Amino acid sequence: MTPLIDAHSLQSLMADGKPLRILDCRAQLGEPEAGPRAWREARLPGALHANLESDLSMPGTTDQGRHPLPDDANLARAFADWRLEPDQLLVVYDDANGAYAARAWWLATRAGHGLCQVLDGGIAAWRERDGAMESGNPAPTSDRGYPRAVKLDRSALVDHAMLATGLSDNALCLIDARASERYRGEVEPIDSAAGHVPGAHNRPFMANIENGRFKPADALRADFEALMDGFGPADVVHMCGSGVTACHNILAMDIAGLNGSLLYAPSWSGWIADPRRPIAIGGDRGPTPEL
């Protein structure tokens, strides 16, 4: 299954009454109520809300970054709240070029719900096609849980030690999805230190987007293969500020047929939690970290 669905195809599925679940993943960093408020005001018909702070992440230690991944119990609770069924197509969208929807897509697919697609162009693409909208509070969620075990595939993750060792041994290719000025350390609007992990490449997630849609698969493949520099997809690790927009680059690689890349979920905010970890400044990749 392709990771993307366009608005026309989604409208057709809904008109045919196909079993599906739609998640509105809109969010705004620093304003937790912005996403739920936007969802209540106007959303795709039947869409439930996936909250960045409580569904797509959970509280944790600073070592795990600003948006720690939900554990299996919390992810199972989210699946139940979304009334998700194993045979349902899950369609996720946002209003941020897929920045948050990609996190929901990554969690769902890596927890075994492979029937998941991102609405290409998000809510703007839906509105462009005069798609129906609804507002207000939906009916209460059912108490039925997801009818099979929810377990996140931890083999899709690397931790601090694995990342440092892989970079030191030149066995991993690390790609940072943050904006270039943050990567270079010229500005840092969120985290306590500026710069990047030594040895990381920079691929701002917005480089995956053209005219509000994901670039064609062949263009994405060419872009990432140039960055990978001979590494295979399974040796590519993605990061960002807190592990959210890193999923956008994973999604883009999957669109390009470069499946199997990994997530460093703590990302920059987790890396800098330990002051002993090295930091690079500037446009060069810099030396690889030493253990």
Backbone hydrogen bonds, N-H to C=O, Kabsch-Sander energy under -0.5 kcal/mol:
donor,donor_aa,acceptor,acceptor_aa,energy
5,I,118,V,-2.3
10,L,6,D,-2.2
11,Q,7,A,-2.6
12,S,8,H,-2.0
13,L,9,S,-2.3
14,M,10,L,-2.5
15,A,11,Q,-2.4
16,D,12,S,-1.9
17,G,14,M,-1.0
18,K,13,L,-2.3
21,R,89,L,-3.1
23,L,91,V,-2.9
24,D,48,L,-3.4
25,C,23,L,-0.7
25,C,93,Y,-3.4
31,E,28,Q,-2.1
34,A,31,E,-2.0
37,R,33,E,-2.1
38,A,34,A,-2.3
39,W,35,G,-2.3
40,R,36,P,-2.2
41,E,37,R,-2.0
42,A,38,A,-2.1
43,R,134,E,-2.2
47,A,44,L,-2.3
48,L,22,I,-2.5
50,A,24,D,-2.5
51,N,49,H,-0.7
55,D,51,N,-2.6
56,L,51,N,-2.4
58,M,68,P,-1.6
64,Q,61,T,-1.8
65,G,62,T,-1.8
75,L,71,D,-2.5
76,A,72,D,-2.5
77,R,73,A,-1.9
78,A,74,N,-2.1
79,F,75,L,-2.6
80,A,76,A,-2.1
81,D,77,R,-2.6
82,W,78,A,-2.3
83,R,80,A,-1.6
84,L,79,F,-2.3
88,Q,85,E,-2.0
89,L,19,P,-1.7
90,L,115,L,-3.2
91,V,21,R,-2.9
91,V,89,L,-0.6
92,V,117,Q,-2.4
93,Y,23,L,-2.0
99,A,96,A,-1.5
102,A,98,G,-2.3
103,R,100,Y,-0.5
104,A,100,Y,-1.6
105,W,101,A,-2.8
106,W,102,A,-2.6
107,L,103,R,-2.5
108,A,104,A,-2.7
109,T,105,W,-2.6
110,R,106,W,-2.5
111,A,107,L,-0.9
111,A,108,A,-0.5
112,G,109,T,-1.2
113,H,108,A,-2.8
114,G,112,G,-1.2
116,C,114,G,-2.1
117,Q,90,L,-2.7
118,V,3,P,-3.1
119,L,92,V,-2.8
120,D,5,I,-2.5
120,D,118,V,-0.8
122,G,119,L,-2.1
123,I,94,D,-2.1
124,A,121,G,-0.7
125,A,121,G,-1.2
126,W,122,G,-1.5
127,R,123,I,-2.3
128,E,124,A,-2.1
129,R,125,A,-1.0
129,R,126,W,-0.6
130,D,127,R,-2.1
131,G,126,W,-2.3
134,E,43,R,-2.4
136,G,40,R,-3.0
151,K,111,A,-0.7
151,K,149,A,-0.6
153,D,110,R,-2.6
154,R,152,L,-1.1
156,A,153,D,-1.6
157,L,154,R,-1.6
158,V,263,L,-2.0
163,L,159,D,-2.4
164,A,160,H,-2.6
165,T,161,A,-2.6
166,G,162,M,-2.5
167,L,163,L,-2.5
168,S,164,A,-2.4
169,D,165,T,-2.3
170,N,167,L,-1.2
171,A,166,G,-3.3
172,L,166,G,-1.1
173,C,235,D,-2.8
174,L,172,L,-0.6
175,I,237,V,-2.9
176,D,201,H,-3.1
177,A,175,I,-0.5
177,A,239,M,-2.9
182,R,179,A,-0.8
183,Y,179,A,-2.3
184,R,180,S,-2.6
185,G,182,R,-0.9
186,E,181,E,-2.1
187,V,181,E,-1.2
195,G,182,R,-0.9
196,H,280,A,-2.3
199,G,285,R,-3.2
200,A,197,V,-2.2
201,H,174,L,-3.3
203,R,176,D,-3.1
203,R,201,H,-0.5
205,F,177,A,-2.1
207,A,204,P,-2.4
208,N,205,F,-2.0
209,I,206,M,-1.5
210,E,213,R,-3.4
213,R,210,E,-1.5
215,K,208,N,-2.7
220,L,216,P,-2.3
221,R,217,A,-2.6
222,A,218,D,-2.0
223,D,219,A,-2.2
224,F,220,L,-2.6
225,E,221,R,-2.6
226,A,222,A,-1.7
227,L,223,D,-1.2
228,M,224,F,-2.9
229,D,225,E,-1.3
231,F,228,M,-1.9
235,D,232,G,-1.9
236,V,233,P,-1.7
237,V,173,C,-3.1
238,H,262,L,-2.4
239,M,175,I,-2.4
247,C,244,V,-1.5
248,H,245,T,-0.9
249,N,245,T,-1.0
250,I,246,A,-1.5
251,L,247,C,-2.7
252,A,248,H,-2.4
253,M,249,N,-2.2
254,D,250,I,-2.3
255,I,251,L,-2.6
256,A,252,A,-1.8
257,G,254,D,-1.6
258,L,253,M,-3.1
259,N,257,G,-1.0
262,L,236,V,-3.2
263,L,156,A,-2.3
264,Y,238,H,-3.0
265,A,263,L,-1.0
267,S,264,Y,-0.7
268,W,240,C,-2.5
269,S,241,G,-2.6
270,G,266,P,-1.6
270,G,267,S,-0.6
271,W,267,S,-2.8
272,I,268,W,-2.3
273,A,270,G,-0.9
274,D,271,W,-1.1
277,R,274,D,-2.1
280,A,196,H,-2.9
282,G,184,R,-2.6
